[in-house]
Amino acid sequence: MKNLILAFLVAFQLLSCNSKQKEETPEHSANVVDNDTTNDESKDEVAVYEGLLPCADCEGIETVLKIYRGDGTMESHKFELSTIYKGKAPEKKLEKKGNFNLERGLGNDPDGTIYVLNYDKPQSEQIFYGYSADNPDKIFLLNSKREKIKSKLDYSLSLNE
């Protein structure tokens, strides 16, 4: 029962965060994209994580998280998060764009990384994803305390290769 409530709260948080802004996202076919122009300073890398997160009242939340690292400065850290609640009629694509910040350490892993999506917004609009240093290709949705969600359900997204 506790896991069901937690799953509902996470789904509600994602829904409430993502329903405020709808924007189109650019298409990217690989997990790392270099927009090569004549100026090397304009290169932009993107990591694309995808997966099906648990949902309390649907078949799952199809999720795509794009992390744009830009030129490495905090001002250039951008993200795009899109979700589709599968099995809901009608299926709507919810999209959110914003800024992210990086935090060091995830649980007992001091070299792990946490992405704080919407770090520049009120705490109620922030979303946390993190990965362990030994497996950066698998990113986990975290709770509001920046901890992995303790559940038998899979709250991870995988790097699209």
C-alpha positions in Angstrom: 0.0 0.0 0.0 2.9 2.3 0.9 4.4 1.7 -2.6 1.1 2.4 -4.3 0.8 5.7 -2.5 4.4 6.7 -3.3 3.8 5.8 -6.9 0.7 7.9 -7.0 2.5 10.9 -5.4 5.4 10.6 -7.9 2.9 10.4 -10.8 1.0 13.4 -9.4 4.2 15.4 -9.1 5.2 14.6 -12.7 1.7 15.5 -13.9 1.4 18.7 -12.0 4.9 19.8 -12.9 4.5 18.9 -16.6 1.0 20.2 -17.2 1.9 23.9 -16.9 4.0 24.2 -20.0 3.6 22.5 -23.4 6.3 23.0 -26.0 7.5 21.1 -29.1 10.9 19.4 -28.7 13.5 19.0 -31.4 14.1 15.6 -32.8 17.4 13.8 -31.9 18.3 10.4 -33.2 21.3 9.6 -31.0 22.2 9.9 -27.4 24.9 12.4 -28.1 24.5 15.0 -30.8 27.1 17.5 -31.9 25.6 20.4 -33.8 28.7 21.0 -35.8 29.0 24.5 -37.1 32.0 26.6 -38.1 32.3 27.8 -34.5 33.3 25.1 -32.0 31.9 27.1 -29.1 28.3 26.4 -30.3 28.5 22.6 -29.9 25.7 21.2 -27.8 25.7 17.6 -26.4 22.5 15.9 -25.4 22.0 12.7 -23.4 18.7 11.1 -24.0 17.2 8.8 -21.3 14.1 6.8 -21.9 11.9 4.3 -20.1 8.4 3.4 -18.8 7.9 4.6 -15.2 5.2 3.0 -12.9 1.8 4.6 -12.8 -0.9 4.1 -10.2 -3.9 4.4 -12.6 -2.5 3.7 -16.0 -0.3 1.2 -17.9 2.9 3.3 -17.3 4.4 6.7 -17.9 6.4 6.7 -21.1 9.2 9.1 -20.2 12.0 10.8 -22.3 14.5 13.0 -20.5 16.9 15.0 -22.6 19.8 16.6 -20.8 21.6 19.4 -22.8 25.0 20.1 -21.3 25.7 23.1 -23.5 29.1 24.7 -23.1 29.5 23.4 -19.5 28.3 26.6 -17.8 25.4 26.5 -15.5 23.5 28.9 -17.7 23.7 26.5 -20.6 22.4 23.4 -18.7 18.9 22.8 -20.2 16.5 19.8 -20.1 13.4 18.6 -21.9 11.1 16.1 -20.1 8.2 14.5 -22.0 5.7 12.1 -20.6 2.8 10.1 -22.0 0.4 8.3 -19.7 -0.1 5.0 -21.5 -3.6 3.5 -21.4 -5.3 6.7 -20.6 -7.8 8.0 -23.1 -6.9 10.2 -24.7 -3.1 9.8 -24.4 -1.6 13.2 -24.1 2.0 14.1 -24.4 3.1 16.5 -21.6 6.3 18.4 -22.1 8.4 20.5 -19.8 11.6 22.5 -20.5 13.8 24.3 -18.1 17.2 24.5 -16.5 19.0 21.9 -14.4 21.8 21.9 -11.9 24.1 19.1 -10.9 24.7 17.9 -7.3 27.5 15.5 -6.3 26.7 12.3 -4.4 23.8 9.9 -4.5 23.0 7.9 -1.4 26.2 6.1 -0.3 27.9 6.9 -3.6 29.9 10.1 -3.2 30.7 10.1 -6.9 27.1 9.7 -8.0 25.3 12.5 -9.7 21.9 14.2 -9.2 20.2 16.3 -11.8 18.0 18.9 -10.1 15.5 19.8 -12.9 14.0 23.3 -12.4 16.6 24.1 -9.7 15.7 27.8 -10.3 12.0 27.3 -9.5 10.1 26.7 -6.3 10.8 23.4 -4.6 7.4 22.1 -5.5 8.3 22.3 -9.2 11.7 20.6 -8.9 12.2 17.1 -10.1 15.2 14.9 -9.2 17.0 12.2 -11.2 20.2 10.6 -10.3 22.7 7.9 -11.2 25.5 6.0 -9.6 29.1 6.5 -10.7 29.4 2.8 -11.6 26.4 2.9 -13.9 25.8 6.4 -15.5 23.7 4.8 -18.3 20.8 4.1 -15.9 19.2 7.2 -14.2 16.6 6.9 -11.4 13.7 9.1 -10.6 14.3 10.3 -7.0 12.0 11.4 -4.2 11.8 14.9 -2.9 14.7 14.1 -0.4 16.9 13.2 -3.4 16.9 9.5 -2.6 16.1 6.5 -4.8 12.5 5.5 -4.4 12.4 2.3 -2.3 10.1 0.0 -4.3 10.0 -3.2 -6.2 8.8 -1.1 -9.2 11.3 0.2 -11.7 11.8 4.0 -11.5 14.7 4.1 -13.9 15.4 5.4 -17.4 18.1 4.1 -19.7 20.5 6.0 -21.8 19.4 5.7 -25.5 22.3 4.4 -27.5 
